[in-house]
Amino acid sequence: MIVRETTNEQDIRTVLCNKEIYDTITDDYSLEADKFIVPLDGYKYVGGYVNNEIVAVMVYHAYRDGNKCHVQVLPQFRQSHAAQFGEQSLTFKGTQPLYAEIPDLYSNVLDFAHKFGFKIIETVEQGYVKRGVSYNMNILRL
């Protein structure tokens, strides 16, 4: 796997607008995937490439006193590349604190973040709504 910064909007959309991923990362108030515009100003994207095809994206953007990150790996590559991509993409984080927001709904994502050293520092009660159901939103810091 080759991990590098990217500004290729099609590559970024390939991962972020994947039906399964988009359904997971959006809440009830989000636009449909076909209306999603990749924000470039103030965002850094790190792509994971296998055989020159994008399989994963790490998104970094300003949050609190550091940056927030979002790791997304195409479903068919999670078993083989998620851990490697997570590890390599974190080398792009810089020296500022790094945060993640993960709702209780996705315990597997919370477990993945904990494996990389993220710790829950705050919980926003009922801070995430999915299909009309409210969940707690965990704020984690590395």
N, C-alpha and C positions, 0 to 999 in steps of 0.2 A: 504494500500500500504506500502510495505517495501522498503526503499531507502537505498542503500549501495554501497560502492565501489566494482567494479568488474574488473577482468582481463580475464574473460571468453570470449574468442574470438567469440565463436558461439553465445552467448547471444548478444554481441555487433553487430555482423553481422546481426542477426535477425532483429534488429531495423534499423541500418544504411543502410543495403542493401535491405530493404523493397522497392519494386518497386516504390511506390509513394514517399517515403522519398528520396530515392537515386536520383530520377529524379529532385526533388526539390533542394537538397543540392549540386548538381554538376552543373558545367558550361559546355560549349561546348568543353572544352579541357580536360575533365576528362576521366578516364578509365571506362570501363563497370563494372557494379556491380560484376560480377563473377570474375573479376581480382583484385578487391579491397582487399588489405592486411591491416588488423587492425594494425596501428602503436601503439606500446606499450611504447617504449623508449621516455620519456618526456611527456607522455600523462597520464591523470587520467580520468577514466570512472566511472560514477555513474549510477547505474541501478535502475530502478523502477520496482518492482515485485508485481504482483497480483496473488494470489494462486500459488506462486512459479514459475510463468511464467513472463519473461521479457516483459514489455510493453513500456519502455522508457529508453533513455540514455542521460546523460549529459556528454559532452566531454570537458575537460579542457586541455589547453596546453599553453606554454609560448608565450607571445605576448607583444611587447613594454616593458613597465615597470611593467607588471603584467601577466595576463592570458586572453586568449580568451575562450569563452564558446560557445557551440553548444547544443541546447536542441532539442531532437527529440522524439516524442511520436507516437506510432503506430496509424494510422488513426482511427481505431475502438475504441480507448481508449481516444481520445482527449477530447471529450465532458465530460467524467466522471473523467479523471485523469490528464489532462494537467496542470491545475492551481496548484493542490496539488503537482504534481511532480516538477514543476518549483520552487515553494516555498521551498520544502524540499531539492532539489538538490543544491540550492544556498547556503545552510548551509555548503557545502563542499568547498566553494570558497577561504577560507583563508582570509588573511588581505591585499593582494595586490589588486591593481585596477583590475577590470574585464571589458573586452571588448566583443563586438559582432560585426560581420559584416553582414549586412542585405541589400540586394538589394531592390530598390524601387518596383520591381516586386512583392514582397511579403508584401503588406501592412498589412495583417493580422498578420504576424510575427513581424513587426514593432510595431503594436498595443500591441501585447502580451509582447514584451520587455519593452515598455513604462509602462505597468501596474506594472512591477517589479522595476521601478525606473531608467531604462536605459535612457540616454539622448544622442542625436546625437551630436557628437563633430567634425565630419568631414564628408564631402561627396566627394567621388572620382568620378568625372564625367566619365560616360561611363565605369565604372570599372568592369562590370560584363556582360558576353555575354551568352545568352540563346537562342538556336535555331536561331542563326544568328542575334539576336537583342541585342543591347547594352543598359544597364540600369545603373543608378547611384548606387554606392555602399555606403551605410551609415555605418559609424563607430560609434558605440555607446559605452558609458562608464557608469559603475555603480559606 
